[in-house]
């Protein structure tokens, strides 16, 4: 019924509100603010409005409806108890300008969360200010630059592996560093020989993601850290993939000097849709003075905001970032405990390897190595010129959100799958079965893929045209 627009449902004389016009209220408004003509709004009943927008909402896909195998983004289910906790009035209604003496509960929670994250990552200090992973990256590189500057030379460039997240070079460039790419070896991990050749006294840092974006653990990370540290550089660890190693390995123990975490991926906050996010930065003791200020500290039983930080890079976010995300993360960690966090990582790794093994005969596996939380296939050798995009679109018809496609860039036609720890064996099997059916369709009925999706309200969009010819206003004439 509600395939029509809200304007198509409009009938003259219908009204969805019972509030009467008030001449007095209009008289109180400046005349220049009053309309001379009625607004061009649809005339519909309240029930039409409710049914129309409820119907539209049911067309949206979400993790509450089905599996989100979105590689490198950790779209896992978030326990509802954490949502309830962050909505407690004492947290949700706390004004950001509340004086510290009247916000001791919130400050205490953040102080304790800092300590928890420091323990989980193996670092000495944590700042919660950054509001997203990319801002956490930028903060870390700003700290590295401030450190080198204090040593008398900010240095000139940052080394980044070819499997890096796209924000890594952007963060470096914003800090006035040039970027040099370090290639991966035949196993998909950092090439130590290439790293050694690239290292010099001009290098401020190596930015490395571990596990990397191929879903592989950088097993030589400690050796890489030795190479970088020997030349006076630092190790920045992109913690976007912490979901694979929390409770098992700590980046601070294998040579990293500073890292960011994505609370909205690893520690229970709905991810995607533009926010909210939180990208805390963890640092070793020698970098702690450069953390953004103010720092949440404790004196006796009182928590306070420490602004006396002469080496700090300053604020990177208004107030204290996205506080609700921090409350969710705190609740998640307290609920899971050390053993629970470790089990979550183990299940994420188990699910990814299960899918990798079950599909590697049907789909090309460019790096046939034991993976961590995600695995990467490609469209190589697909029959009838079927491409990655065709596979992703057809998955929608089988009830699954498409995985990440065409990333990482070093794999042509990449299909990146991350099942997360949320999915059961039955859900993983259903995804595997769908992928195998799609492989058979590629051979016997390729038109099914080329015309996919065929069961959704909107057929395949022309993404290129959408980018080149933006339409930011509605066309009421159709």
N, C-alpha and C positions, 0 to 999 in steps of 0.2 A: 504493500500500500504506500509506504513512504519512500518510494524511489523518486518522487517529485520533490522539487525545492519547496521551501517554506512559502515562497511567493505563489507557487502553483496552487497551494492549499487555500490561498486567500479568497474570502467571500465578503462582499460589501456588507457592512453592518455588524459583522461578528467582532467580539471583543473578549480578550482573555483576562481582563482585569476589572474588578468591581469598584475601584477607587474613582470617585466622582471628581470632575474638574472643580477647581477652586479659584473663583475670581479673586479672592483675597490673596492667595498664594501668587497668582500671576501679577497682581498689582505691586507686590513687593519686589519684583524683579525689574532691573533696568530695562526700559523699553527696547534698547538696541539688542537685547539678548532674546527677545520674544520672536517667535516665528511669525511670518506673515502668511505662510502656506503650511498646510499639514505635512508632516514628515512622510516620505514614501515608504511606509512600513506595511507589512502584510496584515490583513485583518483576519485573525484566526482565534479559535477558542483556546482556553487553557489546556484542555485535553489534547488538542491537535499539536500544540507546542511540545507538550511532554512526550507524546508518542513519536513525534518527528525526531526530536533530538535523542531520545532513548534508542530509537531504531538506528540512527547514525552511529551512536556509541557502540552498538553491538557489531558494527562492521569493522571496528578497530581490533587489531590483533594485539595481544598482550601476553605476558608470561603467566597470567592467571588462566589463560585459555589454552595455550599450547607451548611447545618447546621452542626455545630461542637459541639455536646452535650458532650464535653469532661470534665467530672467532675473534680473539683479541679484545673483546668487550665485556666478557663475564656477565651475561644477562641471566643471572640466577634468581630463583625464587627468594623473596625476602620474608622471613617470619612475621606474621601480623602482630605478635606481641611487641616487637620493636617499634612498629607504627603506633601502637597504643601508648607506649612509654613516651615517645617524643611529643605526643599530643597532650600530655599531662599539663594542666594550666600553669603550674609553676615554671615549666620549661617553655611551653608554647607562647605564653603571654608575657614573658619577661622582656621588658623594654631594653633595647641595646644600650641605652644611656643610663641604666640603673647603676647607682654608685656601688663600688665593689663590696662595701659593708652590707648591702642589702641583696647581694647576688652570690653569697657564699656557696650555696648549693650548686649553682651552675659553674662557678669557678672551680669548685672542688671536683665536679665531674670531669671538667676539661683537664685539670691537673692530673687526675688519676688516669684519664685516657692517654695523656702524653706518656705517662710511665708505662702503661700497658703496651703501647705501640713501640716504645724504646726497647722493651724486653722482647717483643715479638721479632723486631728487626735486628737487634744486636747493636743498637746505637746508644749514645750517651744522652742525647737531648732531642726533643721533638717540639716543633712549632705547628699549631693547628690553623694558622691564619689562611693559607692559600685555599681558594674556593674551588679548585679543579686540578686535575693532574697536570695540565699544561702550565697552569700558574705555579704549581709546585716545582715543575722542571725549571721554569724561569727563575724562581726563587733560589733554587739550588745553584744554578749557573751564576746568578748574581753574587751569591755567597762565595763561590769559587773565585770569581773575579776580584771581589773585595779582599779575599785572603792573599791572592798573588799581588795585588796592588800594595798591600801592607808590607809584603816582602820586598817591594821595590820594583816589581815588574809584573804587570797584569797578564803578560804573554799574548799570543796572537791568534791561536787557533784551537779548535776542539776536534777530536777524532770521533767519528761516529760509524758504527758498522752498517753495512748495506741492508741489514734486516731491521733497521731502527724504525720506531714510530715517526711519523712525519713531523710531529711537533718538536722532536729533538733538534734538528737543524734550525728550526724557527726560533727556539729559545736561545740557541747559541748566537744566531745572527742579531737578535734583539740586544744581546750583551756585547755587541761589536766584535764578535769572534768570526773568523772565517772557518769554514767547515771542510774537513778532509775525510773522505769515505774510506773505511777499512773493509776490504772484501772478506767474504766468508770462505771457508775451505770446502772441500768436497762433501763433508758431513753436515754442512749447514751451520757451523759454529765459527767463532772468531778465528781468523788465521793469525797465529802468533808471529810467524815470520814477517808477515805484512805489517803487523802492529809494531814490531821492533824497528822495521825500516822507517816507519812513519814517525816514530817518537823522536823528539828533540826538545831543546830547552824553550822552544816557541810554543809547545803544546801545553795548554792550561789543564785539559782534562780529556778523559775518554768517557763518553756517554754510552753505557751499555745496558741493554734490557736482558734480564735473566730471571726466568727462562726467556729466550728470545722470541721474536714474532713468528718463527717457524714452529714454535711450541717445543723447542729443544733446550735442554739445560746446558749452559756454557760451563762444561766440566773443567775447563782450563782457566776459569776466572781468576783464581788465586795467582797463577803464573802471569796472566795479563796484568794484574794489579802490581806485581813485582816489577814488570817492565816499565809501567807508567810511573810508579813511585820512584824508581831508580833515577829517572830523568826529571824528577821534581814535579810531575803532574799529579792530578787527583783523579779518583774514580767517581763518576756520577752514575748511580744505579737507578734506572727507570723501573719503578716498582709496580707498573701497571699489571704485571702478571703474577703478583704475589699470591693469587688464589691457588697457585700450584705448589707453593712451598711453605706457606705459613704453618708454623708448628713443627716443621721438618728441618729447614735450613734458614740461617739468618745472614742477610747480606753484609751486615757489619762484621761477621766472622770470616767472610771470604774476601775481604779486601776493599769493600766500598767505603768511601769517605762521607758521602751524602746521598740521600735518596728521597724520593717522594712515594707516597702511598695514595691509592685511589679508594677512599672509604666508600664511595658510591659504587664500587665494583666488588671489592673484596669483603667489606664489612657491613653489608645489609642496608643498602638504600636503593630504591628503584632507580635503575640506570637508563639513560637515554632521554630523548625528548628535550634536550637542552638544559637539564638540571633537575634537582639541585645536585651539586657536587661538593667534594672536599678533598684537597690534596696536601695533607700534612707533610712537612719536611723533617726528616730525621738526619742527625749529623753526629760525627765524632766530636770528642771533647775539644780538639783544637779549632774546630769550626763553630763551636757553640756561641762564641761572642758575636758572630756575624748573623745569627738568626734574626728574623724580623722582630721588631719591638711593637708593643710591649710584650714581655714574656710573663706568663702566669706563674707566679712563684708562691712559696709558702713560708710564713714566719710564725713559728709556734702552731697555733690552731687557726690562724688567719691566712686566707689566700689574698694576694694582692697583685696588681699589675706593675711590673718592673719596667720603668721607662729609662732607667739609668744604664744605657747600653751604648757607649760611645762608638763601638765598632759595628753596630747593627746596620743592616742595609735599609732599615726603616720599615714602615708599614707597606704591606703588599695588598691589603684588603681592608675595607671599612670594618670597624669593630673587630669581631673575632671569626669572620668567615660564616659559613652556614651551620649555625649551632644545631639545628634539628638533625642534620646528618651526623653530627658528633654524638648526639644522644642515642641515635639508632646504633651507631658503631659500639658505643659503650655497652648498651643493652645486649648486643649480639655477642660481644667478647665475654661478658659476664655469664651469659646463658650457655655459651659453648664450652668455656673453659679451655685449658691447654690441650686436653685430649680431644675435645670436640673440634677445635681448629685443625689439629693434625689429621683427624679423621676426614674432615671436609676436603682437605688437600688430597689425601689419599684417594678418596672417591672421585674427585675431579680428574685425577691422573688415570685412575682405573677406567673410567668411562671413556676418556679420550682414546686410550690405547685399545679398548675393546672395539670401538668404532673403526679405528685405524686398521686393525687386523681383519675385521669382517668385510671391509670395503676395498682393501688393497688389491684384490683380484679383479674387481669391477672398475676401479678408477686408478689412474696413474698416481703413484706416490713418489714425488721427486726426491724425498729424503726418507728412505726406509729405515728409520732409527726409532728406538723407543722414545716416545714423546712425553711431554708433561701434560698440561691441562687442555691442549688443543693440538689438532693435527691438520696438515695441509695436503690436499689433493690437487690435481689439475685436470684440465680438459684435453690433455694430450691423448691422441689415439682414439678420440670419440668418433663414432661413425657418422656419416652423412653431414659432416661439417657442423655438428652440434657444438656449441660453445658454452662456456661457464654461465653466462647470463641466461641461456635457455634452461639450463639445469636449475638454477636458482629460482627462476620464475615458475617452473613446473612444480617445484617443491611446495609452492603456495597452494596449488590445487590439491595437494595431499595433506594439507592442514599444518604445515610447518613454516615457521618464519625462515626466509632464506639465510644461509650462512654469509659470512663476509666473503666478498668476491674480489678478485684481482689484487689481493694484498696477502702477503708481502710482495713487493714489486720484483724481487729476484726470481719469483716463480711465475712463469707465463701462464695465464689462465688459472690463477690460484683459486681454490675453493677451501676456505679456512673454517674448520668446524670446532666449536668448543661446546660440549654438552653440559658442562658444569657438574657439580656434585648433586644438584637438585634432582636430576632425572634418574628415574628408576631403570632397572634392567629392561622392563617391558617397554618403556618409552624409547630407550636407545635402540631396542630391536625394531620398533615401529619405524624409527627414522632410517635405520639400515635397510629395512624392507622397501621403504619408499625410494631410497636412492638406487637400489637394485632394479626396481621396476622402471625407474626413469632411464637407467642404462639400457634395459631391454627396449623401451620405447624409442630410444635414440637410434636403435638398429632397425626396428620393425615399423614404427610409426613416428618418424621424426617430426611430422607436422604437429603432433601433440605438444612437443616442446617449443617449436617455433612460434606457435600461437598462444602459448601460456603467458599469463594465467587465463583460464577460460571459465572459472567459477567465481570470480571476484567482481565486485561492483564496477571496477575500472579495469579495462584490459591493459596490456603492456604499454606503459607510457614511453614517450620518446624523450629520454633523459637529456639528450644533446640539445634538442629543440627547447626543452624546458629551461636549460641554462642560457641558451643564446637569445631566447625570446621570452623574457619574463613578462608575466601578466599579473600585476599587483592589484588590479581592480576588477570587480565583477562586471560581467556583461549581461545586463538584465534583459536584453533583447535576444539572448541565446547565442 
